[in-house]
Amino acid sequence: MESPAPYFPAAPTPAPSISVAVSASETDDRWDAFVAACPGSHHEQATAWGSYKRSQDWQPVRLILSRDDEIVGGAQVLLRTARRFLTTGYLARGPLWREDDEPLKDRMVEELHRLVGARKPAYFVVTPPYLGSGIGHRLSGLGYFVKPYRLPPSGAITATMLIDLAPDEAQLFAALDKSVRRCVRLAVRAGANVFQGGLDDIELLHRMMCQICARRGVAPHPKDSAPFKGIWRHLSPGGLVRLFLVSCRGDVVAGALVFAFGDTVRIWKVGWSGGGADAHPNHLLSWEVIRWAKNQGFRYVDFMQIIPEHAEKLLRGEEITGDYAGVTRFKLGFGGKVVCPEAPLYRSYRPWLQAALRH
């Protein structure tokens, strides 16, 4: 009998190395495809958003991590140099990664720190992705701190309402609050109709948004329609922004500007003239956006912002009261889930200013 051949275990296949690239190109289809495929992807990481911000004197810079020519992580940061040559910047809803790989996340944050640090911004803010990125503790080890509300930007969302569109349309409608279902049916019987508008309707939406703000006693933001129009010009060619309007008895009485990117439709700015109140146009508007998102294959609808204190109470099962409680209850009536993304973080890459900001 022949002796068995000696056994030599196969050498382990080395893991493909990660390459790092930095890009400031105005368009990048590979990058956009990567961002859109990431769970909870956000339009502010798309090149079209970078193009819009470039028109406002921001410089988009993309950090791209690839393995075997496939993008596996990255971030689009925005930088701007103002008076006295001080650079500021921010990263909105990033960094992103396609794989739930802890070493990849570590490398991503290290490369982000290196990229931003080389430009030595006086002030830099990171708003993490919505869905469980876990980068807060990594950034805190690199000199970042949780951003107090009084430091800019003030509009970062720290609590929102997400609707999962996985159920079929009948189930989504059944998940609405009983009063919301009633209002939607009343709107349909009253002849209210939802349709999509275009650039020529942006001014009307802004006017209706200002009317809502006046009734609430707050200043409209933005104060004029120019940002709406700029966003429309840069994002609508790719279908990343949509304008939904509600007509009732011959008049357009309500509308919403929404972002549609990746797996999520985000209801950003809404307006209501106050007309057709008995027809409940705002209930019909939100429901039709949900239906449209479901039919277009999106996974989530994001109501974009609820009061953080309301979110905390809802998560504890408590009743909400006080300012904007009615707005939160309205959004809650559509069957969404409260989501609280990680808090924004900040740091200065100028030591003296970092110390001043901490105090």
C-alpha positions in Angstrom: 0.0 0.0 0.0 1.3 3.4 -1.0 1.7 5.9 1.8 -0.8 8.7 1.7 0.5 11.9 0.2 1.5 14.5 2.8 -1.2 17.1 3.6 -0.2 20.7 3.1 -3.0 23.1 4.0 -3.6 25.7 1.3 -2.3 29.1 2.1 -5.1 31.5 3.0 -6.1 33.8 0.2 -5.1 37.4 1.2 -8.0 39.8 1.6 -8.2 42.2 -1.3 -6.6 45.5 -0.3 -8.5 48.7 -0.1 -7.6 51.6 -2.4 -8.3 55.2 -1.4 -9.1 57.9 -3.9 -10.2 61.6 -3.6 -12.4 63.1 -6.3 -13.9 66.6 -6.9 -15.5 65.7 -10.3 -18.9 67.2 -10.9 -20.5 63.9 -11.9 -19.7 60.3 -11.0 -22.2 57.6 -11.9 -20.3 54.9 -10.0 -20.4 57.0 -6.8 -24.1 57.8 -7.2 -24.9 54.1 -7.8 -22.9 53.2 -4.6 -24.7 55.8 -2.5 -28.2 54.8 -3.8 -27.5 51.1 -2.9 -26.5 51.9 0.7 -29.4 51.4 3.2 -31.0 54.7 4.2 -29.0 56.5 1.6 -29.4 60.3 1.5 -29.7 62.7 -1.4 -27.0 65.0 0.2 -24.4 62.4 -0.6 -25.4 62.4 -4.3 -23.3 64.3 -6.9 -26.3 66.3 -7.9 -26.5 67.8 -4.4 -22.8 68.5 -4.6 -23.4 70.3 -7.9 -26.2 72.4 -6.2 -23.9 73.3 -3.3 -21.1 74.2 -5.7 -23.5 76.9 -7.0 -23.5 78.3 -3.4 -19.7 78.5 -3.3 -19.2 75.1 -1.5 -16.5 72.7 -2.8 -17.7 69.1 -2.8 -14.9 66.5 -2.2 -15.5 62.8 -2.3 -13.5 60.2 -0.4 -13.8 56.8 -2.1 -12.7 53.5 -0.7 -12.7 50.6 -3.2 -11.9 46.9 -3.1 -11.4 45.1 -6.5 -12.6 48.2 -8.3 -15.9 48.2 -6.4 -16.7 51.1 -4.1 -17.3 49.8 -0.6 -17.2 53.0 1.4 -16.9 56.8 1.1 -18.1 60.2 2.0 -18.9 63.4 0.1 -17.8 66.4 2.2 -18.5 70.0 1.5 -15.9 72.7 2.2 -15.9 76.5 1.9 -13.2 79.0 2.5 -14.5 82.3 3.7 -13.0 85.6 5.0 -9.5 85.5 6.5 -9.0 82.2 4.6 -10.8 80.2 7.3 -12.2 76.9 5.9 -15.5 75.4 7.3 -17.2 72.3 6.2 -19.6 69.5 6.9 -20.4 65.9 6.1 -24.2 65.3 5.8 -25.5 61.7 6.5 -22.2 60.0 6.0 -19.8 58.3 5.8 -21.4 55.4 4.1 -20.3 51.7 3.6 -21.9 48.9 1.8 -20.7 46.1 4.1 -21.3 45.7 7.8 -17.5 45.4 8.3 -16.0 46.9 11.5 -12.4 47.1 10.2 -13.8 48.9 7.0 -15.6 51.4 9.2 -12.4 52.0 11.2 -10.5 52.6 8.0 -13.2 54.8 6.6 -13.2 57.1 9.7 -9.4 57.2 9.7 -9.3 58.3 6.0 -12.0 60.9 6.6 -10.0 62.3 9.5 -6.9 62.4 7.3 -8.7 64.0 4.4 -10.4 66.7 6.5 -7.4 67.3 8.7 -5.2 68.0 5.7 -7.4 71.0 4.9 -7.4 72.2 8.6 -10.9 73.6 8.7 -11.7 76.0 11.5 -15.0 74.2 12.0 -16.3 70.8 10.7 -19.5 69.0 11.4 -20.6 65.4 10.8 -24.2 64.3 10.8 -24.1 60.5 10.8 -26.4 58.4 8.6 -29.9 57.6 9.8 -29.6 53.9 10.2 -27.2 52.7 12.9 -23.8 53.8 11.6 -22.0 53.6 14.9 -19.5 56.2 14.0 -20.0 58.4 17.0 -17.6 56.6 19.3 -15.0 56.4 16.5 -15.1 60.1 15.8 -15.0 60.9 19.5 -11.6 59.2 19.6 -10.4 61.6 17.0 -11.3 64.8 18.9 -14.9 65.2 17.8 -17.6 66.2 20.3 -21.4 66.1 20.3 -22.6 69.4 18.7 -24.6 71.6 21.0 -27.8 73.0 19.3 -26.5 76.6 19.5 -23.6 75.7 17.2 -24.3 75.7 13.4 -25.9 74.2 11.5 -29.2 74.4 13.5 -31.3 72.3 11.1 -29.8 68.9 11.6 -32.5 66.3 12.1 -32.1 64.4 15.4 -35.6 62.8 15.4 -37.9 61.8 12.6 -40.7 59.5 11.6 -40.0 56.7 9.0 -42.7 54.6 7.3 -41.6 51.2 6.2 -43.2 50.5 2.7 -42.6 46.8 2.8 -46.4 46.0 3.4 -48.8 46.2 0.5 -50.9 49.3 -0.1 -54.0 47.9 1.6 -51.9 47.1 4.7 -50.3 50.6 4.6 -53.7 52.2 4.5 -55.0 50.0 7.3 -52.0 51.1 9.4 -53.1 54.7 9.2 -54.8 56.1 12.3 -58.6 55.8 12.0 -59.1 59.5 11.9 -56.5 59.8 9.1 -58.2 57.2 7.0 -61.5 59.1 7.5 -59.8 62.4 6.4 -58.4 60.7 3.3 -61.8 59.3 2.3 -63.4 62.7 2.9 -60.8 64.4 0.7 -61.5 62.0 -2.2 -65.2 62.5 -1.9 -64.7 66.3 -1.9 -62.9 66.0 -5.2 -59.5 66.9 -4.0 -56.8 65.8 -6.4 -53.0 65.3 -6.1 -50.7 65.9 -9.1 -47.1 66.7 -9.7 -45.9 70.1 -10.6 -42.7 71.7 -12.0 -40.4 74.6 -11.8 -43.2 77.1 -12.6 -45.0 75.9 -9.5 -42.1 76.5 -7.1 -43.1 80.0 -6.3 -46.6 78.9 -5.4 -45.3 76.2 -3.0 -43.0 78.8 -1.3 -45.9 81.2 -0.9 -48.1 78.4 0.7 -45.2 77.5 3.0 -44.9 81.1 4.1 -48.7 81.1 4.8 -48.2 78.1 7.1 -45.3 79.8 8.9 -47.4 83.0 9.4 -50.2 81.0 11.0 -47.6 79.4 13.3 -45.9 82.7 14.1 -42.4 81.6 12.8 -40.1 82.9 10.1 -40.1 80.9 6.9 -37.0 79.1 5.9 -35.8 79.6 3.3 -37.1 83.2 3.2 -37.5 83.2 -0.6 -37.9 80.6 -3.3 -34.4 80.9 -4.8 -33.0 77.8 -2.9 -36.1 75.8 -4.0 -35.5 76.7 -7.6 -31.8 76.0 -7.4 -32.4 72.6 -5.9 -35.0 71.9 -8.6 -32.6 72.8 -11.5 -29.9 70.6 -10.2 -31.8 67.6 -8.9 -34.9 67.3 -11.0 -33.1 66.1 -14.2 -32.3 62.9 -12.4 -35.7 62.6 -10.7 -34.2 63.3 -7.2 -36.8 65.9 -6.4 -40.5 66.0 -6.9 -43.2 68.6 -6.3 -46.7 67.3 -5.2 -49.6 69.7 -5.3 -53.3 69.4 -4.1 -56.1 71.0 -6.0 -59.5 71.4 -4.4 -62.5 73.1 -6.0 -60.4 74.6 -8.8 -57.6 76.0 -6.5 -54.2 74.6 -5.6 -54.3 74.7 -1.8 -51.4 72.5 -0.6 -48.1 71.1 -1.7 -44.9 69.4 -0.8 -41.4 69.3 -2.1 -39.9 65.8 -1.6 -36.6 64.2 -2.3 -36.6 60.8 -3.9 -33.2 59.0 -3.8 -31.9 55.6 -3.0 -34.5 53.7 -1.0 -36.2 56.7 0.6 -38.6 59.4 -0.2 -38.3 62.4 2.1 -41.1 64.9 2.6 -39.0 68.1 3.0 -41.0 71.3 2.7 -44.8 71.6 2.8 -47.2 74.4 2.2 -50.9 75.1 2.7 -52.8 78.2 1.9 -55.4 77.4 4.5 -58.0 76.7 1.8 -60.2 73.6 1.6 -59.8 72.8 5.2 -63.0 70.7 5.2 -61.5 68.6 2.4 -58.4 67.7 4.5 -55.9 68.3 1.6 -52.8 67.7 3.8 -54.0 64.2 4.8 -54.6 63.3 1.2 -51.2 64.8 0.2 -49.2 62.7 2.6 -51.1 59.6 1.8 -50.6 60.1 -2.0 -46.9 60.6 -1.5 -46.8 57.3 0.4 -48.7 55.6 -2.4 -46.4 57.0 -5.0 -43.3 56.0 -3.1 -44.6 52.5 -2.7 -45.5 52.1 -6.4 -42.1 53.5 -7.4 -40.3 50.8 -5.4 -39.0 52.8 -2.6 -38.6 51.2 0.9 -39.2 54.2 3.2 -41.0 57.5 3.5 -39.3 60.0 5.8 -41.4 62.8 7.3 -38.2 64.7 8.1 -38.1 66.1 11.6 -40.2 65.8 14.7 -39.5 67.6 17.9 -36.7 65.6 19.7 -38.6 65.9 23.1 -41.7 64.5 21.4 -39.6 61.5 20.1 -38.2 60.8 23.5 -41.7 60.8 25.0 -43.2 58.6 22.3 -40.4 56.1 22.7 -41.2 56.0 26.4 -44.9 55.6 25.7 -45.8 59.0 27.1 -48.3 61.6 25.8 -46.9 64.5 23.8 -47.9 68.1 24.6 -46.7 71.6 24.0 -45.6 73.4 20.8 -46.0 71.5 17.6 -47.6 68.5 19.3 -50.4 68.7 16.7 -47.8 68.4 13.9 -46.2 65.4 15.5 -49.5 63.7 16.0 -50.3 64.4 12.3 -47.2 62.6 11.2 -47.7 59.8 13.8 -51.1 59.2 12.3 -49.6 57.7 9.2 -48.2 54.7 11.0 -44.5 55.6 11.1 -41.8 54.6 13.5 -39.9 57.1 15.5 -36.2 57.1 14.6 -33.5 59.1 16.4 -30.2 59.2 14.3 -26.9 59.7 16.1 -26.3 63.2 17.2 -24.2 65.5 15.0 -20.5 65.9 16.0 -18.1 68.7 15.5 -14.5 69.6 15.9 -12.0 72.3 14.8 -8.7 71.4 13.3 -7.2 74.6 14.7 -6.2 73.8 18.3 -6.9 77.3 19.7 -10.3 77.4 18.2 -11.1 73.8 19.3 -10.4 74.9 22.9 -12.6 78.0 22.4 -15.5 76.0 21.1 -15.3 73.6 24.0 -15.8 76.5 26.4 
